[in-house]
Structures are given as structure tokens and as C-alpha cells.
Amino acid sequence: MHAKSHLAFFYFHGAALQFIPSELAQQGQQIKYQFSNNPSVKDAIEAIGPPHTEILAIVINERPVNFTYLLQNQDVVIVYSYDTKPKIHKKYFLPNRPKEKPKFILDVHLGGLVRFLRFAGFDT
């Protein structure tokens, strides 16, 4: 027996658009996502393109949710990346990014990489 196919409508805002195929990567453009078996919204977002580490907040049917939300038929999903300012309370922001800048320890044979990382502003 085959699972029934459902449809959700995704809208991506901010830098998350750079991970979406170019024909769909316009801010505010609807992306139709077909699914069955109610996947988590995290899995659906990553299947479309953006990694979950780039996502600041998710609003489904005008309600903030976390990554564990299971998609339902006809859900309207708005996805905000870290460079956006969604109009929701900060307590609903997803904890994906480290609070500090990353630090790296490299072996001496990676001298060229050290220079590039330092040039990019990383503590190396």
C-alpha cells in the first residue's frame, strides 16, 4: 500500500536562498514540497537545500516551531536565515550557531591554511 502524497508550501528568506536551486531562489517565492509519512520540517528544509545550521527561525501556519515539527498537508512554512530579522520573539530562535567564533589548532605543515584562516578573521 502506498502512502498518500501531501503538499507543503515553503518560503525562504535571507541567505538560506543561496542553497536553493537558482530557478526557485527568489525571496518570497513559493516552493511546493511534496511528501508522504509526515517528515520533520528539518528534513524537509534540508531536502530542499539549506542546511539546518543556517536557519534562525521557522514559522508554520503563523506559529513558531522547532525542527521536530512534523509536516502536515497544506502547511505554509516560512524559513528565516541568520541574516534576517523575523517578527517573532527571540525565545523561538533555533539554537544552531555557536555563541563564540570558532578557534582552530593546526599542525605546522598546514602553514598556508593558517594564513588563509587568519586572513578570514579566525583565531588560528
PAFIVEX-490377 format. One record per residue: residue number from 1; residue in one letter; x, y, z of N, C-alpha, C in turn. Coordinates in nm, 3 decimals. Example, Ala and Ser with C-alpha at 12.3 -4.5 7.8 and 13.67 -1.06 7.14 Angstrom:
2
+-----+------+---------+---------+---------+---------+---------+---------+---------+---------+---------+
| pos | code |    n_c1 |    n_c2 |    n_c3 |   ca_c1 |   ca_c2 |   ca_c3 |    c_c1 |    c_c2 |    c_c3 |
+-----+------+---------+---------+---------+---------+---------+---------+---------+---------+---------+
|   1 |    A |   1.319 |  -0.569 |   0.780 |   1.230 |  -0.450 |   0.780 |   1.320 |  -0.330 |   0.780 |
|   2 |    S |   1.285 |  -0.225 |   0.708 |   1.367 |  -0.106 |   0.714 |   1.290 |   0.003 |   0.787 |
+-----+------+---------+---------+---------+---------+---------+---------+---------+---------+---------+
END
This chain:
124
+-----+------+---------+---------+---------+---------+---------+---------+---------+---------+---------+
| pos | code |    n_c1 |    n_c2 |    n_c3 |   ca_c1 |   ca_c2 |   ca_c3 |    c_c1 |    c_c2 |    c_c3 |
+-----+------+---------+---------+---------+---------+---------+---------+---------+---------+---------+
|   1 |    M |   0.084 |  -0.118 |   0.000 |   0.000 |   0.000 |   0.000 |   0.089 |   0.125 |   0.000 |
|   2 |    H |   0.059 |   0.220 |  -0.085 |   0.138 |   0.341 |  -0.098 |   0.088 |   0.449 |  -0.003 |
|   3 |    A |   0.184 |   0.526 |   0.053 |   0.148 |   0.637 |   0.141 |   0.090 |   0.750 |   0.056 |
|   4 |    K |  -0.006 |   0.819 |   0.110 |  -0.071 |   0.930 |   0.041 |   0.027 |   1.047 |   0.030 |
|   5 |    S |   0.028 |   1.110 |  -0.085 |   0.115 |   1.224 |  -0.109 |   0.051 |   1.353 |  -0.057 |
|   6 |    H |   0.133 |   1.435 |   0.012 |   0.088 |   1.562 |   0.066 |   0.171 |   1.675 |   0.007 |
|   7 |    L |   0.128 |   1.797 |   0.034 |   0.195 |   1.914 |  -0.020 |   0.208 |   2.020 |   0.087 |
|   8 |    A |   0.329 |   2.079 |   0.099 |   0.353 |   2.193 |   0.188 |   0.412 |   2.305 |   0.103 |
|   9 |    F |   0.396 |   2.427 |   0.151 |   0.441 |   2.544 |   0.076 |   0.547 |   2.617 |   0.158 |
|  10 |    F |   0.669 |   2.625 |   0.103 |   0.782 |   2.685 |   0.173 |   0.815 |   2.822 |   0.115 |
|  11 |    Y |   0.851 |   2.914 |   0.204 |   0.901 |   3.046 |   0.168 |   1.031 |   3.066 |   0.245 |
|  12 |    F |   1.140 |   3.095 |   0.175 |   1.270 |   3.114 |   0.238 |   1.308 |   3.262 |   0.232 |
|  13 |    H |   1.371 |   3.309 |   0.340 |   1.414 |   3.448 |   0.347 |   1.561 |   3.456 |   0.387 |
|  14 |    G |   1.632 |   3.549 |   0.326 |   1.771 |   3.573 |   0.361 |   1.868 |   3.481 |   0.290 |
|  15 |    A |   1.982 |   3.458 |   0.355 |   2.093 |   3.383 |   0.295 |   2.060 |   3.237 |   0.269 |
|  16 |    A |   1.954 |   3.184 |   0.328 |   1.914 |   3.046 |   0.301 |   1.885 |   3.026 |   0.153 |
|  17 |    L |   1.850 |   3.133 |   0.085 |   1.819 |   3.124 |  -0.059 |   1.938 |   3.079 |  -0.143 |
|  18 |    Q |   2.061 |   3.104 |  -0.095 |   2.179 |   3.066 |  -0.174 |   2.196 |   2.915 |  -0.184 |
|  19 |    F |   2.123 |   2.839 |  -0.101 |   2.133 |   2.693 |  -0.103 |   2.021 |   2.628 |  -0.183 |
|  20 |    I |   1.937 |   2.709 |  -0.243 |   1.821 |   2.660 |  -0.317 |   1.851 |   2.671 |  -0.466 |
|  21 |    P |   1.806 |   2.574 |  -0.547 |   1.829 |   2.583 |  -0.691 |   1.787 |   2.721 |  -0.746 |
|  22 |    S |   1.869 |   2.774 |  -0.836 |   1.852 |   2.913 |  -0.883 |   1.712 |   2.944 |  -0.937 |
|  23 |    E |   1.647 |   2.848 |  -1.000 |   1.515 |   2.877 |  -1.055 |   1.410 |   2.897 |  -0.945 |
|  24 |    L |   1.441 |   2.857 |  -0.822 |   1.348 |   2.874 |  -0.710 |   1.397 |   2.977 |  -0.608 |
|  25 |    A |   1.519 |   3.026 |  -0.625 |   1.585 |   3.105 |  -0.520 |   1.554 |   3.254 |  -0.527 |
|  26 |    Q |   1.429 |   3.289 |  -0.518 |   1.391 |   3.429 |  -0.510 |   1.316 |   3.449 |  -0.380 |
|  27 |    Q |   1.355 |   3.554 |  -0.307 |   1.292 |   3.579 |  -0.178 |   1.142 |   3.593 |  -0.195 |
|  28 |    G |   1.069 |   3.525 |  -0.111 |   0.924 |   3.533 |  -0.114 |   0.858 |   3.442 |  -0.216 |
|  29 |    Q |   0.937 |   3.371 |  -0.297 |   0.879 |   3.281 |  -0.396 |   0.840 |   3.150 |  -0.330 |
|  30 |    Q |   0.722 |   3.104 |  -0.360 |   0.671 |   2.980 |  -0.303 |   0.741 |   2.858 |  -0.363 |
|  31 |    I |   0.778 |   2.766 |  -0.276 |   0.835 |   2.638 |  -0.319 |   0.740 |   2.530 |  -0.272 |
|  32 |    K |   0.689 |   2.454 |  -0.366 |   0.598 |   2.344 |  -0.332 |   0.682 |   2.221 |  -0.300 |
|  33 |    Y |   0.651 |   2.160 |  -0.186 |   0.727 |   2.043 |  -0.140 |   0.630 |   1.928 |  -0.121 |
|  34 |    Q |   0.647 |   1.824 |  -0.202 |   0.563 |   1.705 |  -0.193 |   0.624 |   1.605 |  -0.097 |
|  35 |    F |   0.542 |   1.543 |  -0.013 |   0.594 |   1.448 |   0.086 |   0.489 |   1.346 |   0.122 |
|  36 |    S |   0.535 |   1.241 |   0.189 |   0.446 |   1.142 |   0.249 |   0.505 |   1.105 |   0.385 |
|  37 |    N |   0.429 |   1.043 |   0.469 |   0.475 |   0.996 |   0.600 |   0.518 |   1.107 |   0.695 |
|  38 |    N |   0.476 |   1.229 |   0.676 |   0.499 |   1.341 |   0.767 |   0.643 |   1.353 |   0.816 |
|  39 |    P |   0.735 |   1.398 |   0.730 |   0.875 |   1.418 |   0.772 |   0.885 |   1.538 |   0.867 |
|  40 |    S |   0.997 |   1.546 |   0.939 |   1.020 |   1.664 |   1.022 |   1.048 |   1.783 |   0.930 |
|  41 |    V |   1.017 |   1.902 |   0.978 |   1.043 |   2.021 |   0.898 |   1.193 |   2.036 |   0.872 |
|  42 |    K |   1.276 |   1.992 |   0.966 |   1.422 |   1.996 |   0.945 |   1.461 |   1.913 |   0.823 |
|  43 |    D |   1.408 |   1.791 |   0.813 |   1.440 |   1.705 |   0.699 |   1.391 |   1.767 |   0.569 |
|  44 |    A |   1.274 |   1.827 |   0.572 |   1.219 |   1.889 |   0.450 |   1.304 |   2.008 |   0.406 |
|  45 |    I |   1.344 |   2.092 |   0.500 |   1.428 |   2.208 |   0.467 |   1.558 |   2.161 |   0.403 |
|  46 |    E |   1.622 |   2.061 |   0.464 |   1.748 |   2.013 |   0.409 |   1.729 |   1.943 |   0.274 |
|  47 |    A |   1.614 |   1.880 |   0.252 |   1.587 |   1.817 |   0.122 |   1.572 |   1.924 |   0.014 |
|  48 |    I |   1.522 |   2.040 |   0.049 |   1.509 |   2.150 |  -0.047 |   1.646 |   2.211 |  -0.075 |
|  49 |    G |   1.733 |   2.217 |   0.027 |   1.866 |   2.269 |   0.002 |   1.940 |   2.326 |   0.121 |
|  50 |    P |   1.883 |   2.421 |   0.197 |   1.960 |   2.483 |   0.305 |   1.992 |   2.386 |   0.419 |
|  51 |    P |   2.116 |   2.389 |   0.470 |   2.148 |   2.308 |   0.588 |   2.081 |   2.370 |   0.711 |
|  52 |    H |   2.045 |   2.287 |   0.805 |   1.973 |   2.337 |   0.922 |   2.056 |   2.436 |   1.004 |
|  53 |    T |   2.187 |   2.430 |   0.993 |   2.272 |   2.522 |   1.069 |   2.260 |   2.667 |   1.022 |
|  54 |    E |   2.198 |   2.690 |   0.908 |   2.181 |   2.826 |   0.856 |   2.046 |   2.886 |   0.895 |
|  55 |    I |   1.963 |   2.810 |   0.965 |   1.826 |   2.853 |   0.992 |   1.813 |   2.914 |   1.131 |
|  56 |    L |   1.759 |   3.035 |   1.136 |   1.737 |   3.106 |   1.262 |   1.599 |   3.075 |   1.321 |
|  57 |    A |   1.497 |   3.073 |   1.236 |   1.362 |   3.053 |   1.286 |   1.274 |   2.993 |   1.178 |
|  58 |    I |   1.171 |   2.921 |   1.224 |   1.072 |   2.860 |   1.134 |   0.933 |   2.894 |   1.187 |
|  59 |    V |   0.849 |   2.941 |   1.096 |   0.710 |   2.970 |   1.132 |   0.622 |   2.887 |   1.040 |
|  60 |    I |   0.533 |   2.808 |   1.100 |   0.441 |   2.726 |   1.021 |   0.299 |   2.764 |   1.057 |
|  61 |    N |   0.223 |   2.799 |   0.955 |   0.084 |   2.842 |   0.973 |   0.075 |   2.951 |   1.080 |
|  62 |    E |   0.168 |   3.047 |   1.071 |   0.174 |   3.164 |   1.159 |   0.210 |   3.131 |   1.304 |
|  63 |    R |   0.272 |   3.014 |   1.326 |   0.311 |   2.972 |   1.461 |   0.458 |   2.929 |   1.459 |
|  64 |    P |   0.543 |   2.986 |   1.547 |   0.684 |   2.943 |   1.552 |   0.693 |   2.796 |   1.595 |
|  65 |    V |   0.784 |   2.723 |   1.530 |   0.805 |   2.582 |   1.561 |   0.955 |   2.554 |   1.568 |
|  66 |    N |   0.990 |   2.434 |   1.616 |   1.129 |   2.392 |   1.613 |   1.147 |   2.284 |   1.506 |
|  67 |    F |   1.268 |   2.231 |   1.496 |   1.299 |   2.135 |   1.389 |   1.221 |   2.004 |   1.398 |
|  68 |    T |   1.166 |   1.972 |   1.511 |   1.099 |   1.842 |   1.527 |   0.955 |   1.843 |   1.477 |
|  69 |    Y |   0.904 |   1.959 |   1.440 |   0.766 |   1.967 |   1.390 |   0.748 |   1.872 |   1.272 |
|  70 |    L |   0.640 |   1.796 |   1.272 |   0.611 |   1.703 |   1.162 |   0.518 |   1.770 |   1.063 |
|  71 |    L |   0.561 |   1.775 |   0.939 |   0.482 |   1.842 |   0.836 |   0.344 |   1.779 |   0.818 |
|  72 |    Q |   0.247 |   1.865 |   0.793 |   0.110 |   1.824 |   0.767 |   0.072 |   1.874 |   0.627 |
|  73 |    N |  -0.027 |   1.812 |   0.568 |  -0.075 |   1.853 |   0.437 |  -0.120 |   2.000 |   0.441 |
|  74 |    Q |  -0.077 |   2.077 |   0.342 |  -0.113 |   2.217 |   0.322 |  -0.047 |   2.314 |   0.420 |
|  75 |    D |   0.055 |   2.270 |   0.493 |   0.129 |   2.361 |   0.581 |   0.194 |   2.471 |   0.500 |
|  76 |    V |   0.194 |   2.592 |   0.556 |   0.266 |   2.705 |   0.498 |   0.385 |   2.731 |   0.590 |
|  77 |    V |   0.506 |   2.713 |   0.535 |   0.630 |   2.717 |   0.614 |   0.713 |   2.837 |   0.571 |
|  78 |    I |   0.746 |   2.922 |   0.667 |   0.833 |   3.037 |   0.641 |   0.964 |   3.012 |   0.715 |
|  79 |    V |   1.075 |   3.017 |   0.641 |   1.207 |   2.984 |   0.695 |   1.295 |   3.109 |   0.689 |
|  80 |    Y |   1.351 |   3.145 |   0.804 |   1.437 |   3.263 |   0.815 |   1.581 |   3.220 |   0.843 |
|  81 |    S |   1.675 |   3.281 |   0.771 |   1.816 |   3.253 |   0.798 |   1.870 |   3.357 |   0.895 |
|  82 |    Y |   1.997 |   3.342 |   0.935 |   2.057 |   3.426 |   1.038 |   2.071 |   3.573 |   1.000 |
|  83 |    D |   2.066 |   3.606 |   0.875 |   2.082 |   3.745 |   0.836 |   1.947 |   3.818 |   0.826 |
|  84 |    T |   1.839 |   3.756 |   0.873 |   1.708 |   3.819 |   0.870 |   1.665 |   3.858 |   1.011 |
|  85 |    K |   1.560 |   3.934 |   1.019 |   1.504 |   3.974 |   1.148 |   1.355 |   3.942 |   1.149 |
|  86 |    P |   1.323 |   3.815 |   1.177 |   1.181 |   3.779 |   1.179 |   1.106 |   3.849 |   1.292 |
|  87 |    K |   0.979 |   3.873 |   1.270 |   0.897 |   3.942 |   1.369 |   0.836 |   3.841 |   1.466 |
|  88 |    I |   0.925 |   3.767 |   1.535 |   0.882 |   3.675 |   1.639 |   0.976 |   3.693 |   1.757 |
|  89 |    H |   0.934 |   3.649 |   1.874 |   1.016 |   3.664 |   1.994 |   1.143 |   3.580 |   1.983 |
|  90 |    K |   1.253 |   3.631 |   2.037 |   1.383 |   3.562 |   2.030 |   1.381 |   3.424 |   2.095 |
|  91 |    K |   1.289 |   3.400 |   2.186 |   1.285 |   3.269 |   2.251 |   1.252 |   3.158 |   2.151 |
|  92 |    Y |   1.200 |   3.196 |   2.035 |   1.168 |   3.097 |   1.931 |   1.281 |   3.078 |   1.831 |
|  93 |    F |   1.392 |   3.152 |   1.847 |   1.505 |   3.135 |   1.758 |   1.568 |   2.998 |   1.784 |
|  94 |    L |   1.612 |   2.933 |   1.679 |   1.669 |   2.799 |   1.690 |   1.816 |   2.806 |   1.728 |
|  95 |    P |   1.860 |   2.720 |   1.820 |   1.999 |   2.725 |   1.869 |   2.095 |   2.648 |   1.780 |
|  96 |    N |   2.133 |   2.706 |   1.667 |   2.218 |   2.635 |   1.572 |   2.362 |   2.682 |   1.568 |
|  97 |    R |   2.382 |   2.807 |   1.593 |   2.515 |   2.864 |   1.578 |   2.589 |   2.869 |   1.711 |
|  98 |    P |   2.720 |   2.848 |   1.707 |   2.796 |   2.861 |   1.832 |   2.793 |   3.006 |   1.879 |
|  99 |    K |   2.801 |   3.025 |   2.008 |   2.798 |   3.160 |   2.067 |   2.929 |   3.234 |   2.042 |
| 100 |    E |   3.039 |   3.160 |   2.024 |   3.170 |   3.221 |   2.001 |   3.216 |   3.193 |   1.858 |
| 101 |    K |   3.311 |   3.273 |   1.813 |   3.374 |   3.243 |   1.685 |   3.455 |   3.114 |   1.699 |
| 102 |    P |   3.459 |   3.031 |   1.597 |   3.538 |   2.908 |   1.606 |   3.687 |   2.937 |   1.618 |
| 103 |    K |   3.757 |   2.846 |   1.686 |   3.902 |   2.855 |   1.700 |   3.961 |   2.727 |   1.642 |
| 104 |    F |   4.078 |   2.739 |   1.582 |   4.139 |   2.625 |   1.517 |   4.282 |   2.605 |   1.567 |
| 105 |    I |   4.320 |   2.479 |   1.582 |   4.460 |   2.443 |   1.609 |   4.506 |   2.361 |   1.490 |
| 106 |    L |   4.613 |   2.407 |   1.426 |   4.663 |   2.340 |   1.306 |   4.809 |   2.300 |   1.324 |
| 107 |    D |   4.844 |   2.190 |   1.261 |   4.982 |   2.141 |   1.263 |   5.068 |   2.230 |   1.172 |
| 108 |    V |   5.197 |   2.229 |   1.194 |   5.291 |   2.315 |   1.123 |   5.285 |   2.295 |   0.971 |
| 109 |    H |   5.255 |   2.175 |   0.925 |   5.253 |   2.151 |   0.780 |   5.132 |   2.216 |   0.711 |
| 110 |    L |   5.044 |   2.281 |   0.787 |   4.928 |   2.350 |   0.730 |   4.945 |   2.501 |   0.732 |
| 111 |    G |   5.070 |   2.547 |   0.719 |   5.102 |   2.690 |   0.726 |   5.021 |   2.776 |   0.630 |
| 112 |    G |   5.001 |   2.727 |   0.508 |   4.923 |   2.805 |   0.411 |   4.779 |   2.822 |   0.456 |
| 113 |    L |   4.723 |   2.716 |   0.509 |   4.585 |   2.723 |   0.558 |   4.574 |   2.818 |   0.677 |
| 114 |    V |   4.677 |   2.817 |   0.763 |   4.680 |   2.908 |   0.877 |   4.668 |   3.053 |   0.829 |
| 115 |    R |   4.746 |   3.088 |   0.728 |   4.743 |   3.225 |   0.677 |   4.604 |   3.260 |   0.626 |
| 116 |    F |   4.542 |   3.171 |   0.551 |   4.408 |   3.198 |   0.498 |   4.305 |   3.213 |   0.610 |
| 117 |    L |   4.311 |   3.126 |   0.709 |   4.215 |   3.133 |   0.820 |   4.234 |   3.262 |   0.900 |
| 118 |    R |   4.359 |   3.298 |   0.925 |   4.384 |   3.424 |   0.997 |   4.336 |   3.543 |   0.915 |
| 119 |    F |   4.363 |   3.539 |   0.788 |   4.318 |   3.646 |   0.699 |   4.165 |   3.660 |   0.702 |
| 120 |    A |   4.096 |   3.547 |   0.716 |   3.950 |   3.546 |   0.722 |   3.897 |   3.585 |   0.860 |
| 121 |    G |   3.989 |   3.606 |   0.955 |   3.948 |   3.651 |   1.088 |   3.931 |   3.543 |   1.191 |
| 122 |    F |   3.972 |   3.420 |   1.162 |   3.959 |   3.311 |   1.258 |   4.078 |   3.307 |   1.352 |
| 123 |    D |   4.052 |   3.273 |   1.478 |   4.157 |   3.254 |   1.576 |   4.225 |   3.120 |   1.546 |
| 124 |    T |   4.347 |   3.126 |   1.493 |   4.417 |   3.006 |   1.448 |   4.554 |   2.998 |   1.511 |
+-----+------+---------+---------+---------+---------+---------+---------+---------+---------+---------+
END
